């Protein structure tokens, strides 16, 4: 039996054991997001506008992950608004990544692609920016859902909390999440670059040469920006979710008084 098929069955069984029937939507969401990724690749091949196509893909992935998997509720609405605000910030900052000159193939990849035609009619600068957005989408969605859900539980148990008090509680939750998120992303970076660094050491590269290699800089920049994205979206979600929940709570109480 194919190993990938066995691993997929193990994943599905684990999700159903933990999430129950909700796991069905989780599995469908995973395959739907994979489908979005292949549509992005198809769009790149058709030479559609790379960055805007990626932004559209990012929004579709957000809609699938937040609303299809987790349902239409206040927590996911607040998380989605936070993701939209983060996306606006990203689009303002992303042109600065051109100064790092990480676009194109690395020296390691050129050795492997030496027998292929590398004259591809694609703007690799824009492509690198799009890849950064795709790589940090998971961390952004995970952080926004975690903070929004935690904030909602605080508000559900204390519906009379003011906006300022709920923000303070939400920021406390965000600080706890931030520590584990940074550690997770740090070890993901270490795991993805460890073999590369060992290879550079075997080639007797100096430390200065290693940190200036394009392959290392690409991985390092991706890890830094992903961590920064998670750090940025946490307070944004805290403020947005606190505002949405307290506003809905006030509207509900006013409606109850009018009915009474």
N, C-alpha and C positions, 0 to 999 in steps of 0.2 A: 504494500500500500504506500502511496506517495507520502513522504514525510510532511510536506506542506498541508496535505489534506488531514493528516493525523493531528497536526498542531492546530489547525482550524477547528477540528472537533473538540479538542481539549479547551480551546478558548471559549467556544460556544457553551460547552458543558459548565465551565467555571462561571460564565456570566449568568446562565440560567440558575445555577445554584445560589448565587449571591443575590441576584435581582429578581428572580421569579419571572412572572410574565413580562415585566418591564424589560427583561433581558432580550426579549424578541425584538423590541424596538431598537435596543442598543446594537444588536447584531445587524439589523437592517440599516441602521445609521452608519455603521462602519463600512458596509459595502456601498452605500450611497455616496459616502465621502470618497471612497476609492474610485467610484465612477466619475465623480467631479474632477478628480486628479487626471484621469485619462482624457476627459474632455478638454482640460487645460492643455495637455500635451498635443491633442489634435488641433486646438486653436493656435498653439505656437507653430505647429507645422504648416498651418494655413496662412501664417504671417499676419494674424490679427494683432491689434495693439496689445503688446505683451503685458504692460503694467496694468492697464484698465481691465484686461481679461482676468488677470490675477486678482484684482480687487473684487470683480464680480464673483469669481470662484470663492474668494474668502468669505464674502457675504452669504453665498449659498451654503458653504460649509457651516457657517455660524447658524443659519436658519435650521439646517438639518440637526445639528448637535443640540441646539438649545430647545427648539420647539417640537421637532419631530420625536426626538429621543426623550426629552424631559417634559413635554406637554406645554400647553399655552397657559401660563400662570404669571403671577406678579414677579416671582423670582427671576424667571427667564426673560421677562420683558425688561426688567432693570438691567440684567446682564447684557442683553442685546443693545440697549442704549449705551451702556458703558463701552461695549466693543466698537460701536459706531464712533464714539468720541475718540477712542484710541486710534481708530483708523484715520481720522482726520489729522491727528498729531503725527502719525507715521508718514502720511503723504506730504506733510510739511517738512519733515526731517530727512526723509529718504534720499533727497538729492545730495546730501552731504556725504553719503557713502561712496560717491564717485571719487572722493579724494583718497580713498584707500587703494584704488586701482586693483581690485580683486576680480574684475571681469575677465572672461576668457578662460582658456585651459591652463592648467598648471604644468610645470615641467614634468611632473610624474605622469600626468595624463597624456602629454605630448609623446612620450616614449611609447605608450600603448597605442596611440592613434597615428603613429608615424606613417603607416601604410594606408591610411584613409584620407579622404579629401576633407580638409578642415576649413575650406572657404565657404562657410555657411552664412547665408544672407540674413543674419539675425543680429540685432543690437545686443551684444553681450552685457553692456552696462546696464540696460534696462532689465535684461534677463536676471542678472545677479540681484537686483533690487526685488524682483518678483520672487525669487527663490528665498530671499530673506523673509518676505511677508508670509510665504507658505510655511517656512520652518518655525516661525514664532506663533503661528495661529493656534497651535495646540496649547501652548503655555498660556496664552491670553484667554482662551475660552475656559480652560481649567481654572485659572485664578478667578475670573469673573463669576463663574458658577459657584465656586466654593464660598466666596465672600457674600454673594447675594443670598445664597441659601442659608448661610449662618446668620446673616443679619435678619432674614425673615423669621427664623426661629426665635431670635431674641425679641423681635417685635410681636410675634404671635403670643408669647408668654407674658409680654409686658406691653399691651396695646396702648397704654396711656403715656408711653415715653414721648418726650419732645424730640424734635428733629436733632437738636444739638446732642442730647443724651444718646440717641440711637447712633449718631455718627461716631461718638466716642467709643461706644461698644463695638461698632462695626470695625473701626480702625484697630481696636485691640485684637479682634479676630484676624484682620489682615496682617498684623505683625506676626502672629503665630504661624499663619500660612506662609508668609514670606520666607521664614527661616528654612522650612522644609522644601519650598520651591527652589530656592537658591542652591541648596545642597543637591537636590535632584538634578538640576541643570548642570551643576559643576561636575558631578560624576558622569553625566551623559557626555559632556565635553571630554573628560579624561578618557572615557572608554572609547570614544570615536577617534581620538588622536594618539592614543598610546602607541599603537603599532607604527604609526607614521613617525613619531618622535624616536622610537627605538631604531627604525630604519635609518633616519638621519644620523643618529649616533654611530651606527655601524659604518656609515659612509664618512665618519670622522668630521662631520660638520661642527663648527663652533656654535656656541649658544647664540651669538649674534646672527649667524647664518640661518639657524633654525627658526628664530622668531621673525625673520624677514622672508622666509619661504612663503610663496603665495598660498600653497596648500594649507600651511599652518595658520596663516593670517585669515583665510576664509573660514576655517573652523572656529578660530578664536573670536573673530568678529561676529559670527553667527551666535556663539554662546553668549557673548556680552550683550548683543542686541536682544536676544531672547530673554535673558535675565532682566534687562532694563525694561522690556515690554511688560513682563510680569509685575515688576515693581511699580510701573506707571499705572497699570490697569487696576491694581488693588485699591488705592485711595479713590480713584475715579468711581469704581463700583461701590465703595463705601458711601460716598456722597450721593450718588444717583439712587441706589437702593434705599437709603434712609429717606430721601426726599419722596420717592414713589410710595413707599410703605406708609409713611406718616400722612401724606396727602390723601391716600386712599382710606386710611383709618379715620381721618377727620370727615371725609365725605360720607363714610358709612355712618358715623355717629350723628351727623347732621340729618341724614335721611331717616334714621331711627327716630329722632326728635320730631321731625315733621310728621311722620306716620303716627306717632303717639299723640 
